[in-house]
């Protein structure tokens, strides 16, 4: 989506306008699309790699470097006089979001602080009876049919 937005305004970002102005425009318009909601989600290593490659893609397109030119990332960063900082921006947004949440007195604050214990609760009368009898030390052979109960039974046998 952010690449599409960049390509829509490609003439502006690759024009002869001052480099500093083009960098500010990319950070303002394109990164806001790419990083929408990033402060609330967990970034895996794969996600971080994709974001860093997107950042380099933007800088390369801005200075009109083709992927087939085989220019190193460090060289591209020197040409645009920039450092890799898209992940830093995400960390800064996460810190602001956490600070905002912790200032409020709400359920999400208690969850983040660990005041509320999480867990799966089995609903329904039959399910509660099965769990009670299962914990009571019955043989458990009639629970093996269901994959859920099979997992519970192996977990109970191995004390996990």
C-alpha positions in Angstrom: 0.0 0.0 0.0 2.8 2.4 0.8 4.7 1.4 -2.3 1.6 2.2 -4.3 1.4 5.6 -2.7 5.1 6.2 -3.5 4.5 5.2 -7.1 1.5 7.5 -7.4 3.7 10.5 -6.4 6.8 9.1 -8.0 7.3 12.3 -10.1 7.4 14.4 -7.0 9.8 12.1 -5.1 12.2 11.7 -8.0 12.1 15.2 -9.3 14.7 18.0 -9.0 13.1 19.3 -5.8 15.6 19.7 -2.9 16.6 16.3 -1.4 15.8 17.4 2.2 12.3 18.4 1.1 11.8 15.1 -0.7 13.0 13.1 2.4 10.6 15.0 4.6 7.7 14.3 2.2 8.6 10.6 2.2 8.7 10.4 5.9 5.5 12.4 6.3 3.3 10.7 3.6 4.8 7.4 2.8 6.0 6.2 6.2 2.7 7.2 7.8 1.0 4.7 5.5 3.6 2.0 6.0 3.7 2.3 9.8 0.0 2.7 10.3 -0.8 0.8 13.6 2.7 -0.5 14.0 2.9 0.7 17.6 0.3 -1.7 18.7 1.5 -4.9 17.1 4.5 -7.1 17.7 7.2 -6.9 15.1 8.8 -10.2 14.3 12.3 -10.4 12.8 10.8 -11.0 9.3 8.6 -7.9 9.7 11.6 -5.8 10.7 13.5 -7.1 7.7 10.6 -6.1 5.4 10.4 -2.7 6.9 14.1 -2.1 6.5 14.0 -3.3 2.9 11.0 -1.0 2.2 13.0 2.0 3.7 15.9 1.2 1.4 13.6 0.8 -1.6 12.2 4.3 -0.9 15.7 5.8 -0.7 16.8 4.0 -3.8 13.9 5.1 -5.9 14.3 8.7 -4.6 17.9 8.9 -5.9 17.0 6.9 -9.1 19.1 3.8 -8.4 17.8 0.7 -10.0 17.9 -2.7 -8.2 20.1 -4.0 -11.1 22.8 -1.4 -10.4 24.0 -3.5 -7.4 24.7 -0.5 -5.2 25.3 -1.3 -1.5 22.8 -0.1 1.1 25.5 2.0 2.8 26.2 3.8 -0.4 22.5 4.6 -0.9 22.3 5.9 2.6 25.4 8.1 2.0 23.8 9.5 -1.2 20.6 10.5 0.6 22.5 11.6 3.7 20.3 9.5 5.9 20.5 6.6 8.4 18.3 3.6 8.8 15.7 4.8 11.3 12.3 3.3 10.4 12.6 0.8 13.3 13.6 3.7 15.6 10.5 5.5 14.6 8.4 2.5 15.5 10.0 2.1 18.9 9.4 5.7 19.6 5.7 5.4 18.6 5.4 2.3 20.8 6.9 4.2 23.8 4.4 7.0 23.2 1.5 4.6 23.0 2.5 2.7 26.1 2.9 6.0 28.0 -0.6 7.0 26.8 -2.1 3.8 28.0 -0.4 3.7 31.3 -1.6 7.3 32.1 -5.2 6.1 31.9 -6.9 3.9 34.4 -8.4 1.2 32.2 -8.6 -2.5 31.6 -5.7 -2.4 29.1 -3.4 -0.9 31.6 -4.1 -3.7 34.1 -3.5 -6.3 31.4 -0.2 -4.7 30.4 1.0 -4.5 34.0 0.1 -8.1 34.5 -2.6 -7.5 37.1 -5.1 -9.7 35.2 -4.2 -13.3 34.8 -4.9 -14.7 31.3 -6.1 -18.2 30.5 -8.6 -20.3 28.6 -11.9 -21.0 30.4 -13.9 -24.0 29.3 -17.6 -23.0 29.0 -20.5 -25.3 29.2 -21.7 -27.7 31.9 -20.3 -30.8 30.3 -16.9 -29.3 29.8 -16.6 -28.3 33.4 -17.6 -31.7 34.6 -15.0 -33.3 32.3 -12.3 -31.1 33.6 -13.2 -31.7 37.2 -13.3 -35.4 36.8 -10.1 -35.2 34.7 -8.3 -33.4 37.5 -9.7 -35.7 40.1 -7.5 -38.5 38.9 -9.7 -40.7 36.7 -8.1 -42.9 34.2 -8.9 -40.6 31.3 -9.2 -43.4 28.7 -12.6 -42.1 27.5 -11.1 -38.6 26.8 -8.6 -39.8 24.3 -11.1 -39.7 21.3 -11.0 -35.9 21.1 -7.7 -34.3 20.1 -8.1 -31.6 22.8 -8.5 -34.2 25.5 -5.6 -36.2 24.1 -3.4 -33.2 24.4 -4.6 -32.6 28.0 -4.0 -36.2 28.9 -0.4 -36.3 27.5 0.3 -33.0 29.2 -1.0 -34.4 32.6 1.1 -37.5 32.2 4.3 -35.6 31.5 3.6 -32.8 34.1 4.0 -29.9 31.6 
